[in-house]
Amino acid sequence: MTKWGVGPKFLLYSAIYCILMFGLTIYFDPLFKITFIPYRMLIWFSIILILLGIPFYLFSLVSVMRAFKAGKLVTSGVYGMCRHPVYSAWLVFFVPSIALLINSWALLSAPFVMYLLVRALVNKEDIYLEENFGQEYLSYKHKVPAILPYGWIKRNT
């Protein structure tokens, strides 16, 4: 397993789907436009998602690169919210933000498809982490959700 994990495959498959949905949006304009929310609100939602997503993504990327280099398991910070926050940042923050900016229902479906993709692909990373960190990772895996960043809720209940 490289430091990039299953990221390249996830990126490729996700990009293909997003490009197809963007193409549908353009080709069938205005069929896939979000019309019941004013476009100005969509822009504000998009800005909020980006402002939340950038630090979430950067903290997760820096943390995992340092941990990978040191041969350690990172379980705190954003990794206390979900086990795979690099992928989560794209699903929860970046792709929905882009879909709102483009004003596309079709592209807004991408995070759901990407979620299914990452769930299918991330098992390889989980196996690698189990083999390398054993019980420490299994305990962490039991406490923290895989993709959606709601681990802080799970810990406090």
DSSP file (Angstrom, degrees, kcal/mol; ACC not computed):
  #  RESIDUE AA STRUCTURE BP1 BP2  ACC     N-H-->O    O-->H-N    N-H-->O    O-->H-N    TCO  KAPPA ALPHA  PHI   PSI    X-CA   Y-CA   Z-CA
    1    1 A M              0   0    0      0, 0.0     2,-0.1     0, 0.0     5,-0.1   0.000 360.0 360.0 360.0 130.4    0.0    0.0    0.0
    2    2 A T    >   -     0   0    0      3,-0.2     3,-1.6     1,-0.1     4,-0.0  -0.377 360.0 -97.8 -88.8 174.1    1.4    3.4   -0.9
    3    3 A K  T 3  S+     0   0    0      1,-0.3    65,-0.1    -2,-0.1    -1,-0.1   0.677 123.6  60.7 -66.0 -14.6    0.8    6.6    1.0
    4    4 A W  T >  S-     0   0    0      1,-0.2     3,-2.2     2,-0.0    -1,-0.3   0.549  85.5-170.8 -89.4  -8.3   -1.9    7.4   -1.5
    5    5 A G  T <   -     0   0    0     -3,-1.6    -3,-0.2     1,-0.3    -1,-0.2  -0.252  65.3 -27.6  57.0-135.5   -4.0    4.3   -0.6
    6    6 A V  T 3> S+     0   0    0      1,-0.2     4,-2.5     2,-0.1     3,-0.3   0.255 107.8 113.2 -94.4  10.8   -6.9    3.7   -3.0
    7    7 A G  H <>  +     0   0    0     -3,-2.2     4,-3.1     1,-0.2     5,-0.2   0.868  69.4  54.0 -52.4 -46.7   -7.1    7.5   -3.7
    8    8 A P  H  > S+     0   0    0      0, 0.0     4,-2.4     0, 0.0    -1,-0.2   0.911 112.7  43.6 -59.7 -41.8   -6.0    7.2   -7.4
    9    9 A K  H  > S+     0   0    0     -3,-0.3     4,-2.7     2,-0.2     5,-0.3   0.935 114.8  49.9 -65.5 -45.3   -8.7    4.7   -8.2
   10   10 A F  H  X S+     0   0    0     -4,-2.5     4,-2.4     1,-0.2     5,-0.2   0.920 112.3  48.1 -58.2 -45.1  -11.3    6.7   -6.2
   11   11 A L  H  X S+     0   0    0     -4,-3.1     4,-2.7    -5,-0.2    -1,-0.2   0.919 112.2  48.7 -62.7 -45.4  -10.3    9.9   -8.0
   12   12 A L  H  X S+     0   0    0     -4,-2.4     4,-2.2    -5,-0.2    -2,-0.2   0.956 115.5  41.8 -61.5 -52.5  -10.4    8.3  -11.5
   13   13 A Y  H  X S+     0   0    0     -4,-2.7     4,-2.0     1,-0.2    -1,-0.2   0.893 116.9  48.8 -64.5 -40.1  -13.9    6.7  -11.0
   14   14 A S  H  X S+     0   0    0     -4,-2.4     4,-2.8    -5,-0.3    -1,-0.2   0.911 110.0  51.3 -65.7 -42.6  -15.3    9.7   -9.3
   15   15 A A  H  X S+     0   0    0     -4,-2.7     4,-2.7    -5,-0.2     5,-0.2   0.900 108.0  52.5 -62.5 -41.3  -13.9   12.0  -12.0
   16   16 A I  H  X S+     0   0    0     -4,-2.2     4,-2.1    -5,-0.2    -1,-0.2   0.947 112.7  44.4 -59.6 -48.5  -15.5    9.9  -14.7
   17   17 A Y  H  X S+     0   0    0     -4,-2.0     4,-2.5     1,-0.2    -2,-0.2   0.924 114.0  49.5 -63.3 -44.2  -18.9   10.1  -13.0
   18   18 A C  H  X S+     0   0    0     -4,-2.8     4,-2.5     1,-0.2    -1,-0.2   0.899 110.2  50.5 -63.5 -40.7  -18.6   13.8  -12.3
   19   19 A I  H  X S+     0   0    0     -4,-2.7     4,-2.4     2,-0.2    -1,-0.2   0.906 110.8  49.7 -63.9 -41.0  -17.7   14.6  -15.9
   20   20 A L  H  X S+     0   0    0     -4,-2.1     4,-2.4    -5,-0.2    -2,-0.2   0.922 112.5  46.7 -62.3 -44.3  -20.7   12.6  -17.1
   21   21 A M  H  X S+     0   0    0     -4,-2.5     4,-2.1     2,-0.2    86,-0.3   0.873 111.7  50.8 -67.9 -36.3  -23.0   14.4  -14.8
   22   22 A F  H  X S+     0   0    0     -4,-2.5     4,-2.2     2,-0.2    -1,-0.2   0.911 110.0  51.1 -65.0 -41.6  -21.6   17.8  -15.8
   23   23 A G  H  X S+     0   0    0     -4,-2.4     4,-3.0     1,-0.2     5,-0.2   0.910 109.5  49.5 -60.7 -43.7  -22.1   16.8  -19.4
   24   24 A L  H  X S+     0   0    0     -4,-2.4     4,-2.7     1,-0.2    -1,-0.2   0.902 109.2  53.1 -61.5 -40.9  -25.7   15.9  -18.8
   25   25 A T  H  < S+     0   0    0     -4,-2.1     7,-0.3     1,-0.2    -2,-0.2   0.917 114.5  40.7 -60.6 -44.7  -26.2   19.2  -17.0
   26   26 A I  H >< S+     0   0    0     -4,-2.2     3,-1.1     2,-0.2    -2,-0.2   0.928 117.3  47.4 -69.6 -46.2  -24.8   21.1  -20.0
   27   27 A Y  H 3< S+     0   0    0     -4,-3.0    -2,-0.2     1,-0.3    -3,-0.2   0.894 119.3  37.9 -65.9 -41.1  -26.6   19.1  -22.6
   28   28 A F  T >< S-     0   0    0     -4,-2.7     3,-3.2    -5,-0.2    -1,-0.3   0.080  93.8-171.5-101.2  24.2  -30.0   19.1  -21.0
   29   29 A D  T <   +     0   0    0     -3,-1.1    -3,-0.1     1,-0.3    -4,-0.0  -0.341  66.2  15.7 -54.6 129.8  -29.9   22.7  -19.7
   30   30 A P  T >  S+     0   0    0      0, 0.0     3,-1.8     0, 0.0    -1,-0.3  -0.848 105.6  86.1-103.0  20.4  -32.1   23.8  -17.8
   31   31 A L  T <  S+     0   0    0     -3,-3.2    -2,-0.2     1,-0.3    -6,-0.1   0.843  96.2  41.0 -55.2 -40.1  -33.5   20.3  -16.8
   32   32 A F  T 3  S+     0   0    0     -7,-0.3    73,-3.4    -4,-0.2    74,-0.3   0.240  85.9 123.7 -97.5  14.4  -31.0   19.7  -14.0
   33   33 A K    <   -     0   0    0     -3,-1.8     2,-0.8    71,-0.2    71,-0.2  -0.483  66.1-123.1 -74.7 145.2  -31.0   23.2  -12.5
   34   34 A I        +     0   0    0     69,-0.3     8,-0.1    -2,-0.2    -1,-0.1  -0.801  41.5 166.3 -86.4 110.0  -31.8   23.6   -8.9
   35   35 A T        +     0   0    0     -2,-0.8    -1,-0.2     1,-0.1     4,-0.1   0.673  57.1  67.1-105.8 -19.2  -34.7   26.1   -9.1
   36   36 A F  S    S+     0   0    0      2,-0.1    -1,-0.1     1,-0.1    -2,-0.1   0.566  97.6  58.9 -85.3  -5.2  -36.4   26.1   -5.7
   37   37 A I  S    S-     0   0    0     -3,-0.0     5,-0.1     3,-0.0    -1,-0.1  -0.987  96.1-110.6-119.4 129.4  -33.5   27.7   -3.9
   38   38 A P    >>  -     0   0    0      0, 0.0     4,-1.6     0, 0.0     3,-0.9  -0.283  24.9-122.9 -58.1 141.4  -32.2   31.1   -5.1
   39   39 A Y  H 3> S+     0   0    0      1,-0.3     4,-2.2     2,-0.2     5,-0.2   0.832 110.3  61.6 -57.9 -34.5  -28.8   30.9   -6.8
   40   40 A R  H 3> S+     0   0    0      1,-0.2     4,-2.0     2,-0.2    -1,-0.3   0.887 104.0  49.3 -59.3 -38.8  -27.4   33.4   -4.3
   41   41 A M  H <> S+     0   0    0     -3,-0.9     4,-2.8     2,-0.2    -1,-0.2   0.888 107.4  54.5 -67.4 -38.7  -28.1   31.0   -1.5
   42   42 A L  H  X S+     0   0    0     -4,-1.6     4,-2.4     1,-0.2    -2,-0.2   0.901 107.6  50.7 -60.6 -39.9  -26.5   28.2   -3.4
   43   43 A I  H  X S+     0   0    0     -4,-2.2     4,-2.6     2,-0.2    -1,-0.2   0.922 110.8  48.3 -64.1 -43.9  -23.4   30.3   -3.7
   44   44 A W  H  X S+     0   0    0     -4,-2.0     4,-2.4     2,-0.2    -2,-0.2   0.916 111.6  49.2 -64.5 -42.8  -23.4   31.0    0.0
   45   45 A F  H  X S+     0   0    0     -4,-2.8     4,-2.4     1,-0.2    -1,-0.2   0.915 111.7  50.8 -59.6 -42.0  -23.9   27.3    0.8
   46   46 A S  H  X S+     0   0    0     -4,-2.4     4,-2.4    -5,-0.2    -2,-0.2   0.915 109.3  49.3 -62.3 -45.2  -21.0   26.5   -1.5
   47   47 A I  H  X S+     0   0    0     -4,-2.6     4,-2.7     2,-0.2    -1,-0.2   0.905 110.9  50.5 -62.1 -42.1  -18.7   29.0    0.1
   48   48 A I  H  X S+     0   0    0     -4,-2.4     4,-2.0     2,-0.2     5,-0.2   0.927 110.2  49.6 -62.6 -45.1  -19.5   27.7    3.6
   49   49 A L  H  X S+     0   0    0     -4,-2.4     4,-2.7     1,-0.2    -2,-0.2   0.912 112.5  47.4 -60.7 -42.8  -18.8   24.1    2.4
   50   50 A I  H  X S+     0   0    0     -4,-2.4     4,-2.6     2,-0.2    -2,-0.2   0.921 110.4  51.9 -64.7 -43.7  -15.4   25.2    0.9
   51   51 A L  H  < S+     0   0    0     -4,-2.7    -1,-0.2     1,-0.2    -2,-0.2   0.830 116.8  40.1 -64.8 -31.2  -14.5   27.1    4.0
   52   52 A L  H  X S+     0   0    0     -4,-2.0     4,-1.3    -5,-0.2    -1,-0.2   0.847 116.1  51.6 -79.4 -37.4  -15.2   24.1    6.2
   53   53 A G  H  X S+     0   0    0     -4,-2.7     4,-3.0    -5,-0.2     5,-0.3   0.851  98.2  62.0 -72.5 -37.4  -13.7   21.6    3.7
   54   54 A I  H  X S+     0   0    0     -4,-2.6     4,-2.8     1,-0.2     5,-0.2   0.952 109.9  38.4 -60.3 -53.0  -10.3   23.2    3.1
   55   55 A P  H  > S+     0   0    0      0, 0.0     4,-2.9     0, 0.0     5,-0.3   0.903 116.1  53.9 -65.4 -36.4   -9.0   22.9    6.7
   56   56 A F  H  X S+     0   0    0     -4,-1.3     4,-1.8     2,-0.2    -2,-0.2   0.940 114.0  42.0 -58.1 -47.8  -10.7   19.5    7.2
   57   57 A Y  H  X S+     0   0    0     -4,-3.0     4,-2.8     2,-0.2     5,-0.2   0.933 115.8  48.0 -66.0 -48.3   -8.9   18.3    4.0
   58   58 A L  H  X S+     0   0    0     -4,-2.8     4,-2.6    -5,-0.3     5,-0.3   0.913 112.2  48.6 -63.8 -43.4   -5.5   19.9    4.8
   59   59 A F  H  X S+     0   0    0     -4,-2.9     4,-2.1    -5,-0.2    -1,-0.2   0.908 114.6  46.3 -62.4 -40.7   -5.4   18.6    8.4
   60   60 A S  H  X S+     0   0    0     -4,-1.8     4,-2.2    -5,-0.3    -2,-0.2   0.913 114.3  46.8 -69.3 -41.0   -6.3   15.1    7.3
   61   61 A L  H  X S+     0   0    0     -4,-2.8     4,-2.1     2,-0.2     5,-0.2   0.938 114.8  45.1 -67.0 -47.2   -3.8   15.1    4.5
   62   62 A V  H  X S+     0   0    0     -4,-2.6     4,-2.2    -5,-0.2     5,-0.2   0.921 114.2  50.6 -62.6 -43.7   -0.9   16.5    6.6
   63   63 A S  H  X S+     0   0    0     -4,-2.1     4,-2.4    -5,-0.3    -2,-0.2   0.925 112.6  44.4 -61.6 -46.2   -1.7   14.1    9.5
   64   64 A V  H  X S+     0   0    0     -4,-2.2     4,-2.7     2,-0.2    -1,-0.2   0.865 112.0  52.2 -72.0 -34.1   -1.8   11.0    7.4
   65   65 A M  H  X S+     0   0    0     -4,-2.1     4,-2.1    -5,-0.2    -1,-0.2   0.922 112.7  45.3 -66.6 -42.5    1.3   11.8    5.4
   66   66 A R  H  X S+     0   0    0     -4,-2.2     4,-2.0    -5,-0.2    -2,-0.2   0.928 115.4  47.2 -63.7 -45.1    3.3   12.4    8.7
   67   67 A A  H  X>S+     0   0    0     -4,-2.4     5,-2.8    -5,-0.2     4,-1.0   0.902 111.3  50.8 -65.2 -41.2    1.9    9.2   10.2
   68   68 A F  H ><5S+     0   0    0     -4,-2.7     3,-0.7     1,-0.2    -1,-0.2   0.931 111.1  48.5 -61.8 -45.5    2.6    7.1    7.1
   69   69 A K  H 3<5S+     0   0    0     -4,-2.1    -1,-0.2     1,-0.2    -2,-0.2   0.867 116.2  43.3 -62.2 -38.0    6.2    8.4    7.0
   70   70 A A  H 3<5S-     0   0    0     -4,-2.0    -1,-0.2    -5,-0.2    -2,-0.2   0.528 110.9-120.5 -85.9  -7.0    6.6    7.6   10.8
   71   71 A G  T <<5 +     0   0    0     -4,-1.0     2,-0.3    -3,-0.7    -3,-0.2   0.833  69.1 131.7  70.3  32.5    4.9    4.2   10.5
   72   72 A K      < -     0   0    0     -5,-2.8     2,-0.5    -6,-0.2    -1,-0.3  -0.759  59.6-119.5-116.2 161.7    2.2    5.3   13.0
   73   73 A L        -     0   0    0     -2,-0.3     2,-0.5    -3,-0.1    -9,-0.0  -0.881  23.6-148.5 -98.6 125.8   -1.6    5.2   13.2
   74   74 A V        +     0   0    0     -2,-0.5   -10,-0.0     1,-0.1   -11,-0.0  -0.843  30.6 156.2 -97.6 128.4   -3.2    8.5   13.5
   75   75 A T        +     0   0    0     -2,-0.5     2,-0.2     5,-0.0    -1,-0.1   0.321  48.7  76.8-131.9   4.0   -6.5    8.5   15.4
   76   76 A S  S >  S+     0   0    0      3,-0.1     3,-1.6     4,-0.1     2,-0.2  -0.556  80.2  21.6-113.3 178.7   -6.9   12.0   16.7
   77   77 A G  G >  S-     0   0    0      1,-0.3     3,-1.7     2,-0.2     4,-0.3  -0.455 135.4  -8.0  66.4-134.9   -8.0   15.3   15.2
   78   78 A V  G >> S+     0   0    0      1,-0.3     4,-1.6     2,-0.2     3,-1.2   0.769 133.8  66.3 -66.1 -23.3  -10.1   14.8   12.1
   79   79 A Y  G <4 S+     0   0    0     -3,-1.6    -1,-0.3     1,-0.3    -2,-0.2   0.580  92.1  62.0 -74.2  -8.2   -9.2   11.1   12.3
   80   80 A G  G <4 S+     0   0    0     -3,-1.7    -1,-0.3     1,-0.1    -2,-0.2   0.587 104.3  48.9 -84.7 -13.7  -11.3   11.1   15.5
   81   81 A M  T <4 S-     0   0    0     -3,-1.2    70,-2.2     1,-0.4    69,-0.6   0.828 131.1  -9.3 -91.3 -39.5  -14.3   12.1   13.4
   82   82 A C     <  -     0   0    0     -4,-1.6    -1,-0.4    67,-0.2    64,-0.2  -0.981  59.1-124.9-156.9 155.1  -13.9    9.5   10.6
   83   83 A R  S    S+     0   0    0     62,-2.5    63,-0.2    -2,-0.3    64,-0.2   0.715 107.6  36.5 -76.5 -20.6  -11.2    6.9    9.6
   84   84 A H     >  +     0   0    0     62,-1.8     4,-1.9    61,-0.3     3,-0.5  -0.510  65.3 155.6-131.2  64.6  -10.9    8.2    6.0
   85   85 A P  H  >  +     0   0    0      0, 0.0     4,-2.4     0, 0.0     5,-0.1   0.719  67.8  66.5 -70.3 -20.9  -11.3   12.0    6.1
   86   86 A V  H  > S+     0   0    0      2,-0.2     4,-0.8     1,-0.2   -25,-0.1   0.944 110.5  37.1 -63.3 -44.8   -9.3   12.7    2.9
   87   87 A Y  H >> S+     0   0    0     -3,-0.5     4,-2.0     1,-0.2     3,-0.5   0.891 113.7  58.1 -70.3 -39.5  -12.1   10.9    1.0
   88   88 A S  H 3X>S+     0   0    0     -4,-1.9     4,-3.1     1,-0.2     5,-0.5   0.865  97.5  60.8 -58.6 -38.3  -14.7   12.4    3.3
   89   89 A A  I 3X>S+     0   0    0     -4,-2.4     5,-2.2     1,-0.2     4,-1.7   0.887 107.7  44.9 -57.9 -39.4  -13.6   15.9    2.4
   90   90 A W  I <<>S+     0   0    0     -4,-0.8     5,-2.1    -3,-0.5    -1,-0.2   0.898 117.1  44.5 -71.8 -40.2  -14.5   15.3   -1.2
   91   91 A L  I  <5S+     0   0    0     -4,-2.0    -2,-0.2     3,-0.1    -1,-0.2   0.897 125.1  29.5 -70.2 -41.8  -17.8   13.7   -0.5
   92   92 A V  I  <5S+     0   0    0     -4,-3.1    -3,-0.2    -5,-0.2    -2,-0.2   0.821 135.0  13.0 -92.6 -34.9  -19.1   16.1    2.2
   93   93 A F  I  X<S+     0   0    0     -4,-1.7     4,-1.7    -5,-0.5    -3,-0.2   0.860 120.2  39.8-111.4 -60.2  -17.5   19.4    1.2
   94   94 A F  I  ><S+     0   0    0     -5,-2.2     4,-2.4     2,-0.2     5,-0.2   0.938 114.8  42.1 -71.9 -51.6  -15.9   19.8   -2.2
   95   95 A V  H  ><S+     0   0    0     -5,-2.1     4,-2.6     1,-0.2     5,-0.2   0.923 116.2  48.8 -66.8 -43.3  -18.1   18.0   -4.7
   96   96 A P  H  > S+     0   0    0      0, 0.0     4,-2.3     0, 0.0    -1,-0.2   0.909 111.1  52.6 -60.1 -37.7  -21.4   19.2   -3.2
   97   97 A S  H  X S+     0   0    0     -4,-1.7     4,-2.3     2,-0.2    -2,-0.2   0.929 110.6  46.1 -61.5 -45.4  -19.9   22.8   -3.2
   98   98 A I  H  X S+     0   0    0     -4,-2.4     4,-2.6     1,-0.2     5,-0.2   0.910 111.1  53.0 -63.6 -42.3  -19.0   22.4   -6.9
   99   99 A A  H  X>S+     0   0    0     -4,-2.6     5,-2.0     1,-0.2     4,-1.1   0.890 110.1  48.0 -61.1 -39.6  -22.5   21.0   -7.7
  100  100 A L  H  <5S+     0   0    0     -4,-2.3    -1,-0.2     3,-0.2    -2,-0.2   0.899 111.3  49.9 -68.8 -40.0  -24.1   24.0   -6.0
  101  101 A L  H  <5S+     0   0    0     -4,-2.3    -2,-0.2     1,-0.2    -1,-0.2   0.902 115.0  43.4 -63.3 -40.4  -21.9   26.5   -7.8
  102  102 A I  H  <5S-     0   0    0     -4,-2.6    -1,-0.2    -5,-0.2    -2,-0.2   0.685 108.4-132.2 -77.0 -17.8  -22.7   24.8  -11.1
  103  103 A N  T  <5 +     0   0    0     -4,-1.1     2,-0.4    -5,-0.2   -69,-0.3   0.980  52.2 149.5  65.0  58.7  -26.4   24.6  -10.0
  104  104 A S     >< -     0   0    0     -5,-2.0     4,-1.4   -71,-0.2   -71,-0.2  -0.962  43.6-170.1-135.6 118.7  -26.8   21.0  -11.0
  105  105 A W  H  > S+     0   0    0    -73,-3.4     4,-0.7    -2,-0.4    -1,-0.1   0.889  95.9  56.8 -63.7 -40.4  -29.0   18.2   -9.5
  106  106 A A  H >4 S+     0   0    0    -74,-0.3     3,-1.1     1,-0.2     4,-0.3   0.931 109.3  43.4 -60.4 -46.6  -27.2   15.7  -11.6
  107  107 A L  H >4 S+     0   0    0    -86,-0.3     3,-1.4     1,-0.3    -1,-0.2   0.794 104.0  65.7 -70.6 -26.7  -23.8   16.7  -10.2
  108  108 A L  H 3< S+     0   0    0     -4,-1.4     4,-0.3     1,-0.3    -1,-0.3   0.672  92.9  63.5 -68.2 -15.0  -25.3   16.8   -6.7
  109  109 A S  T XX S+     0   0    0     -3,-1.1     4,-1.6    -4,-0.7     3,-0.8   0.679  82.0  84.0 -77.9 -17.4  -25.8   13.0   -7.1
  110  110 A A  H <> S+     0   0    0     -3,-1.4     4,-3.3    -4,-0.3     5,-0.3   0.876  80.8  57.4 -58.0 -44.2  -22.0   12.5   -7.3
  111  111 A P  H 3> S+     0   0    0      0, 0.0     4,-2.0     0, 0.0    -1,-0.2   0.857 106.6  51.0 -58.3 -31.9  -21.3   12.4   -3.6
  112  112 A F  H <> S+     0   0    0     -3,-0.8     4,-1.7    -4,-0.3    -2,-0.2   0.916 113.6  43.3 -69.6 -42.4  -23.8    9.5   -3.2
  113  113 A V  H  X S+     0   0    0     -4,-1.6     4,-2.2     1,-0.2    -1,-0.2   0.902 113.8  52.0 -66.9 -41.1  -22.1    7.5   -6.0
  114  114 A M  H  X S+     0   0    0     -4,-3.3     4,-2.9     1,-0.2     5,-0.2   0.860 104.9  56.3 -64.3 -35.3  -18.7    8.5   -4.6
  115  115 A Y  H  X S+     0   0    0     -4,-2.0     4,-2.3    -5,-0.3    -1,-0.2   0.931 108.3  46.9 -60.7 -45.7  -19.7    7.2   -1.2
  116  116 A L  H  X S+     0   0    0     -4,-1.7     4,-1.7     2,-0.2    -2,-0.2   0.903 112.9  50.7 -63.2 -40.5  -20.6    3.8   -2.7
  117  117 A L  H  X S+     0   0    0     -4,-2.2     4,-2.4     2,-0.2     5,-0.2   0.947 111.4  45.9 -60.6 -50.3  -17.2    3.8   -4.5
  118  118 A V  H  X S+     0   0    0     -4,-2.9     4,-2.9     1,-0.2    -1,-0.2   0.875 109.6  55.0 -66.3 -36.0  -15.2    4.6   -1.5
  119  119 A R  H  < S+     0   0    0     -4,-2.3     4,-0.4    -5,-0.2    -1,-0.2   0.888 112.4  44.3 -62.0 -37.8  -17.0    2.0    0.6
  120  120 A A  H  < S+     0   0    0     -4,-1.7     3,-0.3    -5,-0.2    -2,-0.2   0.875 121.3  38.3 -72.8 -37.8  -16.1   -0.6   -2.0
  121  121 A L  H >< S+     0   0    0     -4,-2.4     3,-1.5     1,-0.2     4,-0.5   0.821 100.7  69.9 -84.5 -32.3  -12.5    0.5   -2.4
  122  122 A V  T 3X S+     0   0    0     -4,-2.9     4,-2.3     1,-0.3     3,-0.3   0.631  77.0  82.5 -69.4 -13.3  -11.5    1.4    1.2
  123  123 A N  H 3> S+     0   0    0     -4,-0.4     4,-2.6    -3,-0.3    -1,-0.3   0.858  86.6  58.1 -58.4 -34.0  -11.5   -2.2    2.3
  124  124 A K  H <> S+     0   0    0     -3,-1.5     4,-2.2     1,-0.2    -1,-0.2   0.911 107.5  46.1 -62.5 -41.4   -8.0   -2.5    0.9
  125  125 A E  H  > S+     0   0    0     -4,-0.5     4,-2.7    -3,-0.3    -2,-0.2   0.903 111.1  52.5 -67.2 -40.1   -6.8    0.3    3.2
  126  126 A D  H  X S+     0   0    0     -4,-2.3     4,-2.5     2,-0.2    -2,-0.2   0.911 109.7  48.6 -62.2 -42.0   -8.6   -1.2    6.2
  127  127 A I  H  X S+     0   0    0     -4,-2.6     4,-2.5     2,-0.2    -1,-0.2   0.926 111.6  49.9 -63.4 -44.8   -6.9   -4.6    5.6
  128  128 A Y  H  X S+     0   0    0     -4,-2.2     4,-1.9     1,-0.2    -2,-0.2   0.926 112.7  46.7 -58.6 -46.1   -3.5   -2.9    5.3
  129  129 A L  H  X S+     0   0    0     -4,-2.7     4,-2.6     2,-0.2     5,-0.3   0.874 111.3  51.2 -67.2 -37.6   -4.1   -1.0    8.5
  130  130 A E  H  X S+     0   0    0     -4,-2.5     4,-1.8     1,-0.2    -1,-0.2   0.912 111.1  48.6 -63.8 -42.3   -5.3   -4.1   10.3
  131  131 A E  H  < S+     0   0    0     -4,-2.5    -2,-0.2     1,-0.2    -1,-0.2   0.865 119.6  37.8 -65.6 -35.9   -2.2   -6.1    9.2
  132  132 A N  H  < S+     0   0    0     -4,-1.9    -2,-0.2    -5,-0.2    -1,-0.2   0.793 130.6  24.9 -88.0 -30.0    0.1   -3.3   10.3
  133  133 A F  H >X S-     0   0    0     -4,-2.6     3,-1.4     1,-0.2     4,-0.6   0.462  82.7-175.7-118.8  -3.5   -1.5   -2.0   13.5
  134  134 A G  H 3X  +     0   0    0     -4,-1.8     4,-2.2    -5,-0.3     3,-0.5  -0.111  68.8   6.0  52.6-127.8   -3.5   -5.0   14.7
  135  135 A Q  H 3> S+     0   0    0      1,-0.2     4,-2.6     2,-0.2    -1,-0.3   0.806 126.2  62.6 -62.7 -32.1   -5.6   -4.6   17.8
  136  136 A E  H <> S+     0   0    0     -3,-1.4     4,-1.9     1,-0.2    -1,-0.2   0.927 109.7  40.4 -59.7 -44.5   -4.9   -0.8   17.9
  137  137 A Y  H  X S+     0   0    0     -4,-0.6     4,-3.4    -3,-0.5     5,-0.2   0.899 112.9  54.5 -71.8 -39.2   -6.6   -0.4   14.5
  138  138 A L  H  X S+     0   0    0     -4,-2.2     4,-1.8     2,-0.2    -2,-0.2   0.903 110.0  47.2 -61.3 -40.1   -9.4   -2.8   15.3
  139  139 A S  H  X S+     0   0    0     -4,-2.6     4,-1.3     2,-0.2    -1,-0.2   0.929 114.5  46.5 -64.9 -45.5  -10.3   -0.8   18.4
  140  140 A Y  H  X S+     0   0    0     -4,-1.9     4,-2.3    -5,-0.2     3,-0.3   0.906 110.7  53.2 -60.9 -43.9  -10.1    2.4   16.5
  141  141 A K  H  < S+     0   0    0     -4,-3.4    -1,-0.2     1,-0.2    -2,-0.2   0.850 107.4  52.1 -61.6 -35.8  -12.2    0.9   13.7
  142  142 A H  H  < S+     0   0    0     -4,-1.8    -1,-0.2    -5,-0.2    -2,-0.2   0.824 116.6  38.7 -70.0 -31.2  -14.9   -0.1   16.2
  143  143 A K  H  < S+     0   0    0     -4,-1.3    -2,-0.2    -3,-0.3    -1,-0.2   0.757 111.5  55.4 -91.3 -27.9  -15.1    3.4   17.7
  144  144 A V  S  < S-     0   0    0     -4,-2.3   -62,-0.1    -5,-0.1    -1,-0.1  -0.914  80.9-119.8-119.6 131.5  -14.8    5.7   14.6
  145  145 A P        -     0   0    0      0, 0.0   -62,-2.5     0, 0.0   -61,-0.3  -0.247  22.1-127.0 -65.5 156.1  -17.0    5.6   11.5
  146  146 A A  S    S-     0   0    0    -64,-0.2   -62,-1.8   -63,-0.2   -58,-0.2   0.966  84.8  -5.7 -70.4 -56.2  -15.3    5.0    8.1
  147  147 A I  S    S+     0   0    0    -64,-0.2   -56,-0.1   -65,-0.1   -59,-0.1   0.852 109.4  73.9-115.1 -53.4  -16.4    7.8    5.9
  148  148 A L  S    S-     0   0    0      1,-0.1     2,-2.4     2,-0.1     3,-0.2  -0.542  79.1-125.8 -77.0 127.6  -19.0   10.2    7.3
  149  149 A P  S    S+     0   0    0      0, 0.0   -67,-0.2     0, 0.0    -1,-0.1  -0.389  74.1 112.4 -78.2  71.5  -17.4   12.6    9.9
  150  150 A Y    >>  +     0   0    0     -2,-2.4     4,-1.8   -69,-0.6     3,-0.9   0.130  33.4 114.4-122.4  19.8  -19.7   12.0   12.8
  151  151 A G  H 3> S+     0   0    0    -70,-2.2     4,-2.5     1,-0.3     5,-0.2   0.824  71.0  61.7 -60.6 -32.5  -17.3   10.2   15.1
  152  152 A W  H 3> S+     0   0    0      1,-0.2     4,-1.2     2,-0.2    -1,-0.3   0.835 105.8  47.6 -64.2 -30.9  -17.4   13.1   17.6
  153  153 A I  H <4 S+     0   0    0     -3,-0.9     4,-0.5     2,-0.2    -2,-0.2   0.924 110.8  50.6 -71.5 -45.1  -21.1   12.4   18.1
  154  154 A K  H >< S+     0   0    0     -4,-1.8     3,-0.7     1,-0.2    -2,-0.2   0.868 110.2  50.2 -61.0 -38.4  -20.5    8.7   18.5
  155  155 A R  H 3< S+     0   0    0     -4,-2.5    -1,-0.2     1,-0.2    -2,-0.2   0.839 110.1  50.4 -68.5 -33.2  -17.8    9.3   21.1
  156  156 A N  T 3<        0   0    0     -4,-1.2    -1,-0.2     1,-0.2    -2,-0.2   0.413 360.0 360.0 -90.5   2.8  -20.1   11.6   23.2
  157  157 A T    <         0   0    0     -3,-0.7    -1,-0.2    -4,-0.5    -2,-0.1   0.425 360.0 360.0-105.4 360.0  -23.1    9.3   23.3
